[in-house]
Amino acid sequence: MKKEAGNNSSGIAAVILGILSILFVSNNGIILGIIGIFFAIAQKKKNNNSWARAGLVLSIIGVVLGILAVATIVWIAKYNPEILSNLFNQSIQGFKV
């Protein structure tokens, strides 16, 4: 296994942010993914290694999934709003004591 020289902190941060952007798919995921992309690009400039590539790929996947999730919610809200109102009413009923 080849040891990669240099500081990998930006690449590791990009990987972590990419994973978090996939886990938090909505607006937060988009923001985390964009920040992860910046970290991955910074790592590629310093030391182009597997951390930078993995962080970039994961962050892009997170941003794309986030955009698709937000677009789906907007589409449902526009064309079938009763689904969202039913989900909202069910979630509120769960909090009633």
N, C-alpha and C positions, 0 to 999 in steps of 0.2 A: 504494500500500500504506500503510495507516494505521499509524503508529508508536504503540505502546502505552507510555504513560508509567508510571513507577513501578518498584518493585523486583519483578522476576519470579523471584527465587531460589527461593521455595517452589514456584512453579509448575513451574520447570525441574526441581527435585528430584522433584516428583510425577511428571512425565513419565518421568524416568530410572527411578524406582522402579517405575512402571507397566510399562515395557518389561522391566525385570529380573524383575518378578513373572510376566510371560508366559513369559520364557525359562526361569526356574526354577519349573516348574509345581507341584511338590509342596509340602511344608510351608514351605520357604523362600520360595516364591512367595506363599503366603498371607500370611506375615509382612511381606514387602516390599510387597505390595499394600495391606495395612492401613495401614502407615506412609505409603505414597503417598497414600492417601485422606485421612489427617490433613493432609499437606502441601497437598493440593489444596484442602481446606476452609479452611486457613489463608490460602492465596493468594486464594481467593474473598472472604474477609473483607477482605483488604487491597486487592485490585484484581481484580475479576472480569474475567478476560480469557481468551484462547484457551489459554494455558498451564494455567490452572486447570481448564478444561473437559477438555482433552486428558489431563491427568494423572489426573483423576477417572475418565474413561472407561477409560483403560488400566489403572488400578489395580483398578477393579471387574471388568474382564474377567479380569485376572490372578487375583484372589481367586476368582472363579467357576470358572475353569479349575482352579485348585489344589484347590478343594473337590471338584470332579468327579473329579480324578485320585486324590485320597485315598479318596474313596468307592468308586471302581472297584477300587483295590488292596484295600481292606477287603472288598469284595464277593467278589473273586477269592479272597482268603485264606479267607473263610468257606465258600464254596460249591465251590471247586475248588483246594484247596491244592497239589495236585501240580504245577500250572503254575508256581507260585512256587518250589517246591523244585527243579524242573527248571532254571529260570532261574538260581537260586542255584548249583546244582551246575555248570552250564555256565560261569558267571562265575568260579568257583573254579578250574576246570580251566584256564582261560586264564592264571591266575597261577602255576601249577605250573611249576617250572623243570626 
